[in-house]
Amino acid sequence: MKRRKKIYLYMTITLMLIYIGLLTLLYFSECGDKNATIRTFGDALWYSLVTLTTVGYGDLTPVTPLGHAVGAVFLLLSAGILVTLFGAVISFVTSEGLPLLMLGFQRHKNWYYFADYSSESNTLAANIYREDENAVIIYGEKKDDQMEFPDHPCLFISVSPAKIVSRKKNTGTRCKIFLMKENDIGVNPRAIDLHALPVDVYARTTNGQDHLSGNINFFHSYDCCARQYWRKRPLCSHENTIVIIGFGNYGRCILERAILTNVISVTQHVAYHVFGDAKGFLAMHCHLHETFSLGAPSKEGDSLIFHNTLWENQHEVLEQADRIIICTDDEPEGWNIFWRLNRYYKISGHIDLHSNRKAPGVSYFGTNEEIYTPNQIMRTALNKTAIAINDIFRKSVSYPTLSWDELDDFHRESKIAAADHLLMKIRILLDDETITEISAATVEKAYEKYCESKADTAVQDMYRRLDHMRWLRFYTFYNWNYGPFRHDGEREHPMLCPYSKLTLEQKQERDAAWEILGNISSEL
């Protein structure tokens, strides 16, 4: 498209120069002849236009030999000049001019710019359009001929994000930019200097970084899939054995979310059996042994058991599992495992299959419709809850703490992990494992139950122990150690120890995680 526009531009400039030259030559060849009807430059221009458009009024005609020659050239060039000029105008209007003009009339709406057109960006755009009635969807890349045209209204404009933002101006409405191809921010020419734009940018990546300087936010579909999975299919009180088959990008994130979120009881001990290469995972998270039993089930806490053998050999583990999660990165391989499990094994537990392909009678998860939603990608509700938790926590302690904007990535993620577990706390308090969304009503009801339990010191101690388990898992997952004093640079904290070794004052600090329920409903 860009090459075609350049060709039209060069041809237009060349023809215009030829046209002006011929016009000048015609004027000077005719103006000195006493019988000439073309006496002024305006007459020459009028004659050329009448000739080029093939109207031919005949009111002006050249009389000199040179004038006749120029007129003949005009006649020969008329078709080429008109076609080129009309082609240039049509190309500009259809690729940039008309869509940009239409966009300018919608500055009062919310703009969502996608740097590319793909199934992922199309799904997210459709979900945004359903949730935001003032949404204007803009694609910076033309639709592939093999892809269906989107069902939602949209504009295809092959311009940079900076040009889109410059036309938005400050109208009090949103403008957000999405780069939906993995690691596109490092290679896409449209992604240059995005940090300088006064809008939020969401870039898909394969690493775990969530935030860059200023306005750029990273996300990856594997983590979005894992977070959505455990939210919609939470750990239940009867489940003691979980099997994860496949430890690539999806399997790793499924386990990470389980480690950080699945804390529901001090007496329930869950064994996670993982089939896949976990050497890199264990090397990176070298303090997991402090909060989990590694290699064998435990009666004192949760355990992580990484199998070096093929899953096909572990009949006893598979047949006793309460839940089997098939989350291979290769979708056809996952379906193959699913059919083999059902055909050759006595499976008593539930099987969940990661698949973007839907099929009746199959419990699947991780479809584009589930992953690419505003709440998953922009984490609107989750971030709002995390910010509220941080604000309320700052008011509940006597020592100085940082605002959300002042927090670094790790401590922001700590608050987000607390927000993730808030849903689990509500389930625990209300004894209802069907709750999958946080609402003001459920928060208020859960807080009432918590207040009723304050009179029972054993129950209150159990709640403190639960939140300490969750907090301990988060910090050890990111390789923090015990230290007599808090030292962020050395990743040391005095509360990184068993609950029984905490002082009474330190135990009481865990109350804040539950007391937050009493304040947060007004923030939702």
C-alpha positions as CSV (number, residue, x, y, z in Angstrom):
1,M,0.0,0.0,0.0
2,K,2.8,2.5,0.9
3,R,4.6,1.6,-2.3
4,R,1.5,2.2,-4.4
5,K,0.9,5.6,-2.8
6,K,4.5,6.6,-3.5
7,I,4.1,5.6,-7.2
8,Y,0.9,7.7,-7.4
9,L,2.7,10.6,-5.8
10,Y,5.7,10.5,-8.1
11,M,3.5,10.1,-11.2
12,T,1.3,13.0,-10.1
13,I,4.3,15.4,-9.5
14,T,5.8,14.4,-12.9
15,L,2.6,15.0,-14.8
16,M,1.9,18.3,-13.0
17,L,5.4,19.5,-14.0
18,I,4.8,18.4,-17.6
19,Y,1.4,20.1,-17.6
20,I,2.7,23.4,-16.2
21,G,5.5,23.3,-18.8
22,L,3.1,22.7,-21.7
23,L,0.8,25.4,-20.4
24,T,3.6,27.9,-20.3
25,L,4.8,26.9,-23.8
26,L,1.3,27.2,-25.2
27,Y,0.9,30.7,-23.7
28,F,4.1,32.1,-25.1
29,S,3.6,30.5,-28.5
30,E,0.1,32.0,-28.9
31,C,0.1,35.4,-27.1
32,G,2.2,37.2,-29.8
33,D,0.1,36.2,-32.8
34,K,-2.5,38.8,-33.9
35,N,-5.0,36.1,-35.0
36,A,-4.6,34.1,-31.7
37,T,-7.7,33.6,-29.5
38,I,-5.4,32.4,-26.6
39,R,-4.0,35.8,-25.4
40,T,-3.6,35.4,-21.6
41,F,-2.4,32.7,-19.3
42,G,-6.0,32.2,-18.2
43,D,-7.0,31.5,-21.8
44,A,-4.3,28.9,-22.0
45,L,-5.4,27.3,-18.7
46,W,-9.1,27.2,-19.9
47,Y,-8.1,25.7,-23.2
48,S,-6.1,23.0,-21.5
49,L,-8.9,22.1,-19.1
50,V,-11.5,21.9,-21.9
51,T,-9.1,19.7,-23.9
52,L,-8.1,17.4,-21.1
53,T,-11.7,16.8,-20.1
54,T,-12.5,16.1,-23.7
55,V,-15.4,18.6,-23.6
56,G,-14.0,20.6,-26.6
57,Y,-16.2,23.8,-26.6
58,G,-14.1,25.2,-29.5
59,D,-14.2,28.8,-28.2
60,L,-10.4,28.9,-28.0
61,T,-8.0,27.2,-30.5
62,P,-4.3,27.5,-31.1
63,V,-3.3,29.1,-34.4
64,T,0.5,28.8,-34.5
65,P,2.4,25.6,-35.5
66,L,3.9,25.3,-32.0
67,G,0.5,25.9,-30.4
68,H,-1.0,23.1,-32.6
69,A,1.8,20.8,-31.4
70,V,1.2,21.6,-27.8
71,G,-2.6,21.0,-28.3
72,A,-1.9,17.6,-29.8
73,V,0.2,16.7,-26.8
74,F,-2.7,17.8,-24.5
75,L,-5.0,15.6,-26.5
76,L,-2.7,12.6,-26.2
77,L,-2.0,13.1,-22.4
78,S,-5.6,13.8,-21.4
79,A,-6.6,10.2,-20.6
80,G,-3.3,9.5,-18.7
81,I,-3.4,12.7,-16.7
82,L,-7.1,12.2,-15.7
83,V,-6.6,8.5,-14.8
84,T,-3.5,9.3,-12.7
85,L,-5.1,12.3,-10.9
86,F,-8.3,10.4,-10.1
87,G,-6.4,7.3,-9.0
88,A,-4.3,9.4,-6.6
89,V,-7.4,11.1,-5.1
90,I,-9.2,7.8,-4.7
91,S,-6.2,6.1,-3.2
92,F,-5.7,8.9,-0.7
93,V,-9.4,9.0,0.3
94,T,-9.8,5.3,0.7
95,S,-6.5,4.7,2.6
96,E,-6.2,7.7,4.9
97,G,-8.1,10.8,3.9
98,L,-11.8,9.7,4.3
99,P,-11.3,7.5,7.4
100,L,-9.3,10.2,9.1
101,L,-12.0,12.7,8.3
102,M,-14.6,10.4,9.7
103,L,-12.5,9.8,12.8
104,G,-12.3,13.6,13.4
105,F,-16.0,13.8,13.8
106,Q,-15.9,11.2,16.6
107,R,-13.4,12.9,19.0
108,H,-16.1,12.8,21.7
109,K,-16.0,9.0,21.8
110,N,-13.4,6.5,23.2
111,W,-10.8,5.4,20.7
112,Y,-9.1,2.0,20.7
113,Y,-6.3,1.6,18.2
114,F,-5.0,-1.8,17.2
115,A,-1.6,-1.8,15.4
116,D,-2.5,-5.0,13.6
117,Y,-5.6,-7.0,12.5
118,S,-5.6,-10.5,13.8
119,S,-8.0,-13.0,15.4
120,E,-6.8,-11.9,18.9
121,S,-7.2,-8.1,18.2
122,N,-10.5,-8.7,16.5
123,T,-11.8,-10.7,19.6
124,L,-10.6,-8.0,22.0
125,A,-12.1,-5.2,19.9
126,A,-15.4,-7.1,19.7
127,N,-15.5,-7.4,23.5
128,I,-14.6,-3.8,24.0
129,Y,-17.3,-2.7,21.6
130,R,-19.9,-4.8,23.5
131,E,-18.9,-3.2,26.9
132,D,-18.3,0.4,25.7
133,E,-21.1,1.9,23.7
134,N,-18.9,4.9,22.9
135,A,-16.1,2.8,21.5
136,V,-14.5,3.6,18.1
137,I,-12.4,0.7,16.9
138,I,-9.4,1.6,14.7
139,Y,-7.1,-0.9,13.0
140,G,-3.7,0.3,11.8
141,E,-3.3,-2.6,9.4
142,K,-5.4,-3.7,6.5
143,K,-7.5,-6.9,6.9
144,D,-6.0,-10.0,5.4
145,D,-8.0,-11.4,2.5
146,Q,-8.3,-14.7,4.2
147,M,-9.9,-13.2,7.3
148,E,-13.5,-12.5,7.8
149,F,-14.6,-8.9,8.1
150,P,-15.3,-7.9,11.7
151,D,-18.9,-7.9,12.9
152,H,-18.4,-4.6,14.8
153,P,-18.1,-1.2,13.2
154,C,-14.4,-0.2,12.7
155,L,-12.0,1.9,10.6
156,F,-8.9,0.7,8.8
157,I,-6.4,3.5,8.8
158,S,-2.7,2.7,7.9
159,V,-1.2,5.4,10.0
160,S,1.0,5.5,13.1
161,P,-0.4,5.6,16.6
162,A,1.2,9.1,17.0
163,K,-0.9,10.4,14.2
164,I,-4.1,8.9,15.7
165,V,-3.3,10.4,19.1
166,S,-2.6,13.8,17.6
167,R,-6.1,13.9,16.1
168,K,-7.8,12.8,19.3
169,K,-6.8,15.9,21.2
170,N,-8.0,16.5,24.8
171,T,-11.7,15.8,24.7
172,G,-12.1,14.1,28.1
173,T,-12.5,10.6,26.5
174,R,-10.1,7.7,26.4
175,C,-7.6,6.7,23.7
176,K,-5.8,3.4,24.1
177,I,-3.3,1.6,21.9
178,F,-2.9,-2.2,21.6
179,L,-0.1,-4.2,20.1
180,M,-1.5,-7.8,20.0
181,K,1.4,-9.6,18.3
182,E,3.9,-11.1,20.7
183,N,6.9,-8.9,21.4
184,D,5.7,-6.6,18.6
185,I,6.8,-3.5,20.6
186,G,10.4,-4.4,19.8
187,V,10.0,-4.9,16.0
188,N,6.9,-3.0,14.8
189,P,7.9,0.4,13.3
190,R,4.6,1.8,14.5
191,A,5.7,1.0,18.1
192,I,8.6,3.6,18.1
193,D,8.4,6.2,20.8
194,L,5.1,5.0,22.2
195,H,6.4,5.9,25.7
196,A,6.2,9.6,24.6
197,L,2.5,9.4,23.8
198,P,0.0,10.7,26.5
199,V,-2.1,7.5,26.3
200,D,-2.1,4.0,27.7
201,V,-0.3,1.4,25.6
202,Y,-0.9,-2.4,26.1
203,A,1.7,-4.6,24.5
204,R,1.6,-8.4,24.3
205,T,4.8,-10.1,25.3
206,T,6.1,-13.6,26.2
207,N,7.8,-12.6,29.4
208,G,6.3,-11.8,32.8
209,Q,6.9,-8.1,32.9
210,D,3.7,-6.2,33.6
211,H,4.8,-2.6,33.5
212,L,7.3,-0.4,31.8
213,S,8.1,3.3,32.3
214,G,5.1,5.6,32.2
215,N,2.3,4.5,30.0
216,I,3.4,1.1,28.6
217,N,1.8,-2.0,30.1
218,F,2.8,-5.5,29.1
219,F,0.6,-8.6,29.2
220,H,0.9,-12.1,27.9
221,S,-2.0,-14.5,27.0
222,Y,-0.6,-17.4,29.1
223,D,-1.0,-15.5,32.3
224,C,-4.4,-14.1,31.3
225,C,-5.5,-17.7,30.5
226,A,-4.2,-19.0,33.9
227,R,-5.9,-16.2,35.9
228,Q,-9.2,-16.7,34.1
229,Y,-8.9,-20.5,34.6
230,W,-8.6,-20.4,38.4
231,R,-11.2,-17.6,38.6
232,K,-13.8,-19.6,36.7
233,R,-12.7,-23.0,38.0
234,P,-11.5,-22.4,41.6
235,L,-9.9,-25.0,43.8
236,C,-12.6,-26.8,45.8
237,S,-12.4,-28.1,49.3
238,H,-12.6,-31.7,48.3
239,E,-9.7,-31.6,45.8
240,N,-6.4,-32.9,47.2
241,T,-4.6,-34.1,44.0
242,I,-4.2,-31.9,40.9
243,V,-2.4,-33.1,37.8
244,I,-0.9,-30.7,35.2
245,I,0.1,-32.2,31.9
246,G,2.2,-29.9,29.8
247,F,4.7,-27.5,31.4
248,G,5.3,-25.0,28.6
249,N,4.0,-21.4,28.7
250,Y,0.5,-22.3,29.6
251,G,1.3,-25.0,32.1
252,R,3.9,-22.8,33.9
253,C,1.4,-20.0,34.3
254,I,-1.4,-22.4,35.5
255,L,1.0,-23.6,38.3
256,E,2.2,-20.1,39.1
257,R,-1.4,-18.9,39.6
258,A,-2.2,-22.0,41.7
259,I,0.8,-21.3,44.0
260,L,-0.2,-17.6,44.5
261,T,-3.9,-18.0,44.7
262,N,-5.0,-21.4,45.9
263,V,-4.9,-20.9,49.7
264,I,-8.3,-21.8,51.1
265,S,-7.7,-23.9,54.2
266,V,-5.0,-24.6,56.8
267,T,-6.0,-28.2,56.9
268,Q,-6.4,-29.0,53.2
269,H,-3.1,-30.1,51.7
270,V,-3.0,-30.2,47.9
271,A,-0.5,-32.2,45.9
272,Y,0.3,-30.8,42.4
273,H,1.7,-33.4,40.1
274,V,3.4,-31.7,37.1
275,F,4.4,-33.5,33.9
276,G,6.9,-31.6,31.8
277,D,10.4,-30.1,31.9
278,A,10.6,-28.0,35.1
279,K,14.3,-27.6,35.5
280,G,14.3,-23.9,34.5
281,F,11.3,-23.2,36.7
282,L,12.8,-24.8,39.8
283,A,16.2,-23.0,39.2
284,M,14.4,-19.7,38.9
285,H,12.2,-20.1,42.0
286,C,14.8,-21.5,44.3
287,H,12.9,-20.9,47.6
288,L,9.8,-22.9,46.9
289,H,11.0,-25.6,49.3
290,E,10.3,-23.1,52.1
291,T,6.5,-23.1,51.5
292,F,6.0,-26.4,49.6
293,S,7.1,-30.0,50.0
294,L,9.0,-30.8,46.8
295,G,9.0,-34.3,45.4
296,A,6.5,-36.1,47.7
297,P,3.0,-35.4,49.2
298,S,3.0,-33.9,52.6
299,K,0.5,-34.0,55.5
300,E,1.7,-30.6,56.7
301,G,1.2,-28.5,53.6
302,D,0.8,-28.4,49.9
303,S,3.4,-30.2,47.7
304,L,4.8,-29.8,44.2
305,I,5.8,-33.1,42.5
306,F,7.6,-32.7,39.2
307,H,7.7,-36.0,37.2
308,N,10.6,-36.7,34.9
309,T,8.8,-39.8,33.5
310,L,6.0,-39.9,30.9
311,W,2.6,-39.2,32.2
312,E,1.4,-42.4,30.5
313,N,3.4,-44.4,33.1
314,Q,1.6,-42.8,36.1
315,H,-1.7,-44.8,36.1
316,E,-2.2,-44.5,39.8
317,V,-1.6,-40.8,40.0
318,L,-3.9,-40.1,37.0
319,E,-6.7,-42.4,38.2
320,Q,-6.7,-40.9,41.8
321,A,-6.5,-37.3,40.6
322,D,-9.4,-35.0,41.6
323,R,-8.6,-32.8,38.6
324,I,-6.4,-33.2,35.5
325,I,-5.5,-30.0,33.6
326,I,-4.2,-30.5,30.0
327,C,-2.4,-27.3,29.1
328,T,0.1,-28.1,26.4
329,D,1.2,-25.2,24.2
330,D,0.5,-27.3,21.1
331,E,-3.3,-27.6,20.9
332,P,-3.5,-30.7,18.7
333,E,-1.2,-32.5,21.2
334,G,-3.6,-31.5,24.0
335,W,-6.6,-33.0,22.2
336,N,-4.5,-36.2,21.6
337,I,-3.8,-36.5,25.3
338,F,-7.4,-35.9,26.2
339,W,-8.7,-38.7,23.9
340,R,-6.0,-41.1,25.2
341,L,-6.9,-40.4,28.8
342,N,-10.6,-41.1,28.2
343,R,-9.9,-44.2,26.2
344,Y,-7.2,-46.0,28.2
345,Y,-7.4,-44.8,31.8
346,K,-10.0,-45.1,34.6
347,I,-10.3,-41.4,35.3
348,S,-12.5,-40.5,38.3
349,G,-11.6,-36.8,38.5
350,H,-12.5,-33.9,36.2
351,I,-10.5,-33.2,33.0
352,D,-10.0,-29.6,31.8
353,L,-8.5,-29.1,28.4
354,H,-6.8,-25.9,27.1
355,S,-8.3,-25.3,23.7
356,N,-9.5,-22.5,21.5
357,R,-11.7,-25.0,19.7
358,K,-15.0,-25.7,21.3
359,A,-16.6,-29.2,21.3
360,P,-19.7,-30.5,23.1
361,G,-19.1,-32.6,26.2
362,V,-15.6,-31.2,26.7
363,S,-14.6,-29.0,29.6
364,Y,-12.3,-26.6,27.7
365,F,-10.7,-23.3,28.7
366,G,-8.5,-20.6,27.3
367,T,-10.6,-19.6,24.2
368,N,-9.9,-16.2,22.7
369,E,-13.3,-15.0,23.9
370,E,-12.3,-15.8,27.5
371,I,-8.7,-14.4,27.3
372,Y,-9.0,-11.3,25.2
373,T,-11.4,-9.2,27.3
374,P,-10.9,-5.7,28.6
375,N,-10.8,-7.0,32.2
376,Q,-8.1,-9.5,31.3
377,I,-5.9,-7.3,29.1
378,M,-6.3,-4.0,30.8
379,R,-7.1,-5.6,34.2
380,T,-9.6,-2.8,34.8
381,A,-11.4,-4.3,37.8
382,L,-8.3,-6.1,39.2
383,N,-6.2,-3.0,39.2
384,K,-9.0,-0.9,40.6
385,T,-9.3,-3.4,43.5
386,A,-5.5,-3.5,44.0
387,I,-5.3,0.3,44.1
388,A,-8.1,0.4,46.7
389,I,-6.4,-2.2,48.8
390,N,-3.2,-0.2,48.8
391,D,-5.0,3.0,49.7
392,I,-6.9,1.4,52.5
393,F,-3.7,-0.4,53.8
394,R,-1.9,2.9,53.9
395,K,-4.6,4.3,56.2
396,S,-4.6,1.3,58.5
397,V,-0.9,1.4,59.5
398,S,1.1,3.9,61.5
399,Y,4.3,3.7,59.5
400,P,4.8,5.6,56.2
401,T,3.9,3.7,53.0
402,L,3.9,4.5,49.2
403,S,1.0,5.4,47.0
404,W,0.2,3.3,44.0
405,D,2.0,5.5,41.6
406,E,5.1,5.3,43.8
407,L,5.2,1.5,44.0
408,D,7.6,-0.5,41.9
409,D,6.5,-3.4,39.8
410,F,7.1,-6.0,42.5
411,H,5.0,-4.3,45.2
412,R,2.3,-3.5,42.7
413,E,2.2,-7.1,41.8
414,S,2.0,-7.9,45.5
415,K,-1.2,-5.8,45.8
416,I,-2.6,-7.4,42.7
417,A,-2.0,-10.8,44.2
418,A,-3.9,-9.7,47.3
419,A,-6.7,-8.5,45.0
420,D,-6.7,-11.9,43.3
421,H,-7.0,-13.6,46.6
422,L,-9.8,-11.3,47.8
423,L,-12.2,-13.4,45.7
424,M,-10.9,-16.5,47.6
425,K,-11.5,-14.8,50.9
426,I,-15.1,-14.1,50.0
427,R,-15.6,-17.8,49.1
428,I,-14.1,-18.8,52.4
429,L,-16.2,-16.5,54.5
430,L,-19.5,-17.2,52.7
431,D,-18.6,-20.9,52.2
432,D,-19.7,-20.6,48.6
433,E,-17.4,-22.0,45.9
434,T,-19.6,-20.9,43.1
435,I,-18.7,-17.2,43.4
436,T,-16.5,-16.1,40.5
437,E,-16.9,-12.3,40.5
438,I,-16.4,-9.6,43.1
439,S,-19.4,-7.3,43.7
440,A,-20.3,-4.8,46.4
441,A,-23.1,-7.0,47.7
442,T,-20.9,-10.1,48.1
443,V,-18.1,-8.1,49.7
444,E,-20.5,-6.6,52.3
445,K,-22.0,-10.0,53.1
446,A,-18.6,-11.5,53.5
447,Y,-17.5,-8.7,55.8
448,E,-20.5,-9.3,58.0
449,K,-19.5,-12.9,58.3
450,Y,-16.0,-11.9,59.2
451,C,-17.2,-9.5,61.9
452,E,-19.4,-12.2,63.4
453,S,-16.3,-14.5,63.7
454,K,-14.2,-12.0,65.6
455,A,-15.5,-13.2,68.9
456,D,-14.0,-16.6,68.2
457,T,-10.3,-16.3,68.7
458,A,-9.6,-19.7,67.1
459,V,-11.4,-18.7,63.9
460,Q,-9.7,-15.3,63.9
461,D,-6.3,-17.0,64.3
462,M,-7.1,-19.3,61.4
463,Y,-7.9,-16.3,59.1
464,R,-4.6,-14.7,60.1
465,R,-2.8,-17.9,59.4
466,L,-4.4,-18.2,55.9
467,D,-3.4,-14.8,54.8
468,H,0.1,-15.3,56.1
469,M,0.3,-18.5,54.0
470,R,-0.7,-16.5,51.0
471,W,1.7,-13.7,51.7
472,L,4.5,-16.1,52.4
473,R,4.0,-17.9,49.1
474,F,4.1,-14.7,47.1
475,Y,7.4,-13.5,48.6
476,T,9.2,-16.9,48.5
477,F,8.0,-17.4,44.9
478,Y,9.9,-14.2,44.1
479,N,13.0,-15.5,46.1
480,W,12.7,-13.3,49.2
481,N,14.5,-14.5,52.4
482,Y,14.1,-14.1,56.0
483,G,16.1,-11.2,57.5
484,P,15.9,-9.4,60.9
485,F,15.1,-6.2,59.1
486,R,13.3,-5.4,55.9
487,H,15.7,-4.8,53.1
488,D,14.2,-4.6,49.6
489,G,17.5,-4.6,47.8
490,E,18.6,-7.8,49.5
491,R,15.0,-9.2,49.3
492,E,14.8,-9.7,53.0
493,H,11.8,-9.4,55.3
494,P,11.5,-10.2,59.1
495,M,8.0,-11.8,58.6
496,L,9.3,-14.5,56.2
497,C,9.0,-17.3,58.7
498,P,6.4,-19.8,59.9
499,Y,3.3,-18.3,61.4
500,S,4.1,-19.8,64.8
501,K,7.3,-17.7,65.0
502,L,5.5,-14.3,64.4
503,T,5.0,-11.9,67.3
504,L,1.5,-11.1,68.3
505,E,1.8,-7.7,66.7
506,Q,3.0,-9.3,63.4
507,K,0.0,-11.7,63.5
508,Q,-2.4,-8.8,64.0
509,E,-1.1,-7.1,60.9
510,R,-2.7,-9.9,58.9
511,D,-6.1,-8.7,60.1
512,A,-5.8,-5.8,57.7
513,A,-6.2,-8.1,54.7
514,W,-9.6,-9.2,56.0
515,E,-10.6,-5.8,57.4
516,I,-10.2,-4.4,53.9
517,L,-13.5,-6.1,53.0
518,G,-15.3,-3.5,55.2
519,N,-14.0,-0.6,53.2
520,I,-13.6,-1.8,49.7
521,S,-17.2,-2.3,48.8
522,S,-17.6,1.5,48.4
523,E,-14.6,1.5,46.0
524,L,-16.1,-1.0,43.7
